[in-house]
Amino acid sequence: VQLVESGGGLVQPGGFLRLSCAASGFTFSTYVMSWYRQAPGKERELVATISPSRNITVYADSVKGRFTISRDNAKFSVYLQMNSLKPEDTAVYYCHTKRIVDYWGQGTQVTVSS
């Protein structure tokens, strides 16, 4: 299993970013996929989750209405559209899946600052 994130960077408050996660090594279309984040000095937290068929999505309260998780099973990819970014969204964002064991990407840094 390999998960590779991209799309992070530095953005001003109120701005937007789109994160991508390219998956390989497993039957992507049958796995629940999630985005987590970890800010300095804090525990890793769940940001959003999407079901294999895309009909169920779950969001952390802190990002509801601002972030959208999506997936393209034909491209073995999951995305996180982040709008109206706030300084408190600054963190390393990780792509995640699980079947018996957890699989993580290497993470991509998102920094929201003026």
C-alpha positions in Angstrom: 0.0 0.0 0.0 1.3 3.4 -0.9 -0.3 6.8 -0.3 1.3 10.0 -1.7 0.0 13.4 -0.8 0.5 16.6 -2.7 -0.9 20.1 -2.9 0.1 21.6 0.4 1.7 25.1 0.7 1.5 28.5 2.1 -1.7 30.4 1.8 -3.2 33.6 3.3 -6.2 33.4 5.6 -9.4 33.1 3.6 -7.6 31.4 0.8 -8.0 27.9 -0.6 -5.9 24.8 -1.4 -6.7 21.4 -2.9 -4.9 18.4 -1.5 -4.5 15.2 -3.5 -3.6 11.7 -2.5 -2.5 9.1 -5.0 -3.1 5.5 -3.9 -1.5 2.3 -5.1 -1.0 -1.3 -4.1 -4.6 -2.1 -3.0 -8.1 -2.3 -4.4 -8.7 1.4 -3.9 -12.5 1.4 -4.8 -13.3 -0.9 -1.8 -11.5 1.1 0.9 -12.7 4.0 3.1 -10.4 6.9 2.7 -9.7 9.7 5.2 -7.7 12.9 5.7 -6.1 13.6 9.1 -4.0 16.5 10.2 -1.5 17.1 13.0 -0.5 20.6 14.2 2.7 21.2 16.2 2.3 20.0 19.7 -1.1 18.5 19.1 -2.5 15.0 18.5 -3.3 13.8 15.0 -7.0 14.4 14.3 -9.5 13.2 11.8 -10.5 15.9 9.2 -12.8 14.0 6.8 -13.7 10.5 5.7 -15.4 9.2 2.5 -16.9 5.8 1.8 -15.8 3.6 -1.1 -18.9 4.5 -3.2 -18.7 8.3 -2.3 -22.2 8.3 -0.9 -21.1 8.9 2.8 -18.8 11.7 4.0 -18.0 12.7 7.5 -16.3 15.9 8.6 -14.8 17.3 11.8 -16.9 20.1 13.2 -14.0 22.5 12.8 -14.0 22.1 9.0 -17.7 21.6 8.2 -18.9 23.9 5.5 -15.3 24.8 4.4 -13.7 21.5 3.4 -14.9 18.9 0.9 -13.6 15.4 0.6 -14.0 13.6 -2.7 -12.6 10.6 -4.6 -12.1 9.4 -8.1 -11.9 5.6 -8.0 -10.9 5.5 -11.7 -7.8 7.6 -10.9 -7.1 5.9 -7.5 -7.2 9.3 -5.9 -8.8 11.1 -3.0 -8.9 14.9 -2.6 -9.5 17.5 0.0 -10.8 20.9 -1.2 -10.1 23.4 1.6 -11.8 26.8 1.4 -11.9 29.8 3.7 -8.7 28.6 5.4 -7.9 29.8 8.8 -4.5 30.0 10.7 -5.8 27.2 12.9 -5.9 24.9 9.9 -2.1 25.0 9.8 -0.9 21.4 10.1 0.6 18.5 8.3 -2.2 16.7 6.4 -2.1 13.0 6.0 -3.9 10.6 3.7 -5.1 7.5 5.5 -6.8 4.1 4.9 -7.2 1.0 7.0 -7.8 -2.7 6.6 -6.7 -4.5 9.7 -3.7 -2.1 9.9 -3.4 1.6 9.4 -1.7 3.0 6.3 -0.5 6.6 6.1 1.1 8.8 3.5 4.2 10.9 4.2 2.1 14.1 4.8 1.9 17.5 3.2 2.4 20.8 5.0 -0.4 23.4 5.0 0.5 26.8 6.4 -2.2 29.5 6.7 -0.6 32.8 7.5 -0.5 36.4 6.3 
